[in-house]
Amino acid sequence: MSLALLPAAEPAVPLYWRRTFPGRTEQARAARGFVGCLLSGCPYLDDVQLAAGELVGNALRHTRSGQEGGAFTVEVLRGCGGVVIAVGDQGGPSEPVVRDADRLAEGGRGLLTIACVAESWGWHGDEHGRKVTVTFVGEWTE
């Protein structure tokens, strides 16, 4: 049987990808596409792409990554029973926090949304650069 005919299963060893994007708003779509391409067939891909988009949006809005000449990095890890997405930014004055946004506010719910769809999330770093990481648990066989 050809390997091309075998269903894609959970990899025996974790798979890792990393890509740096220019810090421009149109790159959020490119980052979601990058994640989608790598995780094709993932049954919770919509949630993973939603989280990636929110993290990129936060990096562009709240850190130096969104300023002239800025950049952000997207990391994807598949294996060990799930997916981990991380977005690294160039730091800024505030720390990532889940806020209870005003019901009529047009924004401010990104990390709250991530907290609802993911197994866990967290961050490390400082005003010079940080990484926000989101973990999803669940395997797929397609």
C-alpha positions as CSV (number, residue, x, y, z in Angstrom):
1,M,0.0,0.0,0.0
2,S,1.3,3.4,-0.9
3,L,2.0,5.8,2.0
4,A,-0.2,8.4,0.2
5,L,-3.2,6.2,0.8
6,L,-2.7,5.8,4.5
7,P,-4.8,8.1,6.7
8,A,-2.8,10.8,8.5
9,A,-2.6,9.7,12.1
10,E,-1.2,11.3,15.2
11,P,2.5,11.7,14.5
12,A,4.9,9.3,16.3
13,V,7.0,12.3,17.2
14,P,5.8,15.8,17.6
15,L,5.9,18.1,14.5
16,Y,7.0,21.7,14.9
17,W,6.8,24.7,12.6
18,R,7.8,28.3,13.0
19,R,7.3,31.3,10.8
20,T,7.9,35.1,11.2
21,F,5.5,37.5,9.7
22,P,5.8,41.3,9.1
23,G,3.8,43.2,11.7
24,R,1.0,44.4,9.4
25,T,-2.7,43.7,9.9
26,E,-3.1,41.8,6.6
27,Q,-0.6,39.3,7.9
28,A,-3.2,38.0,10.4
29,R,-5.0,36.3,7.5
30,A,-1.7,34.8,6.3
31,A,-0.9,33.5,9.8
32,R,-4.4,31.8,10.0
33,G,-3.7,30.3,6.6
34,F,-0.3,29.0,7.7
35,V,-1.9,27.3,10.7
36,G,-4.7,25.9,8.6
37,C,-2.4,24.5,6.0
38,L,-0.3,22.7,8.6
39,L,-3.2,21.3,10.5
40,S,-5.5,20.3,7.7
41,G,-7.9,17.6,8.9
42,C,-7.8,18.7,12.5
43,P,-11.3,18.3,13.9
44,Y,-11.0,21.5,16.0
45,L,-9.1,23.5,13.4
46,D,-11.6,26.3,13.5
47,D,-10.9,26.9,17.2
48,V,-7.2,26.7,16.6
49,Q,-7.3,29.3,13.8
50,L,-9.6,31.5,15.9
51,A,-7.0,31.4,18.7
52,A,-4.2,32.1,16.3
53,G,-6.0,35.1,14.8
54,E,-6.8,36.5,18.2
55,L,-3.2,36.2,19.4
56,V,-1.9,37.8,16.2
57,G,-4.5,40.6,16.6
58,N,-3.3,41.2,20.1
59,A,0.3,41.3,19.1
60,L,-0.4,43.8,16.4
61,R,-2.7,46.0,18.6
62,H,-0.9,45.9,21.9
63,T,2.8,45.5,21.2
64,R,5.6,46.9,19.2
65,S,5.0,44.1,16.7
66,G,2.3,46.3,15.1
67,Q,4.5,49.3,14.7
68,E,6.5,50.3,11.7
69,G,9.1,47.6,11.0
70,G,7.6,45.2,13.6
71,A,7.2,41.5,13.3
72,F,5.6,38.6,15.1
73,T,6.3,34.8,15.1
74,V,3.8,32.0,14.9
75,E,4.8,28.6,16.2
76,V,2.8,25.4,15.8
77,L,3.4,22.1,17.6
78,R,1.4,19.0,16.7
79,G,1.7,15.8,18.7
80,C,1.5,14.4,22.2
81,G,-2.3,14.3,21.9
82,G,-3.0,17.9,20.8
83,V,-1.9,21.1,19.3
84,V,0.0,24.1,20.8
85,I,0.0,27.5,19.1
86,A,2.3,30.3,20.2
87,V,2.6,33.8,19.0
88,G,5.8,35.7,19.9
89,D,5.7,39.5,19.8
90,Q,8.2,42.4,20.3
91,G,6.7,43.4,23.7
92,G,4.7,46.3,24.9
93,P,3.6,48.2,28.0
94,S,0.8,45.9,29.1
95,E,0.5,42.2,30.0
96,P,-2.0,39.8,28.4
97,V,-5.0,39.4,30.6
98,V,-8.6,38.1,30.3
99,R,-10.9,41.0,30.7
100,D,-14.6,41.0,31.3
101,A,-15.4,43.4,28.5
102,D,-18.4,45.7,28.4
103,R,-21.3,43.9,26.6
104,L,-21.5,46.7,24.1
105,A,-17.7,47.0,23.5
106,E,-16.5,46.2,20.1
107,G,-13.4,44.5,21.4
108,G,-11.6,43.1,24.4
109,R,-12.9,39.5,24.4
110,G,-10.0,37.8,22.5
111,L,-8.3,36.1,25.5
112,L,-11.7,35.3,27.0
113,T,-12.7,33.6,23.8
114,I,-9.5,31.6,23.8
115,A,-10.0,30.6,27.4
116,C,-13.4,29.2,26.4
117,V,-12.3,27.1,23.4
118,A,-8.8,25.9,24.5
119,E,-7.6,23.6,27.1
120,S,-5.2,26.2,28.5
121,W,-3.3,29.4,27.7
122,G,-0.5,31.3,29.2
123,W,2.3,33.7,28.5
124,H,5.9,34.6,29.5
125,G,8.2,37.5,28.7
126,D,8.2,41.2,29.4
127,E,8.0,44.6,27.8
128,H,10.8,43.6,25.4
129,G,9.1,40.6,24.0
130,R,6.7,37.9,25.1
131,K,5.1,34.7,23.9
132,V,1.5,33.8,24.4
133,T,0.8,30.0,24.1
134,V,-2.5,28.2,23.7
135,T,-3.0,24.4,24.1
136,F,-5.7,22.3,22.5
137,V,-6.1,18.6,23.5
138,G,-7.5,16.0,21.1
139,E,-6.2,13.7,18.5
140,W,-7.4,13.2,14.9
141,T,-6.9,10.4,12.4
142,E,-7.8,12.1,9.1
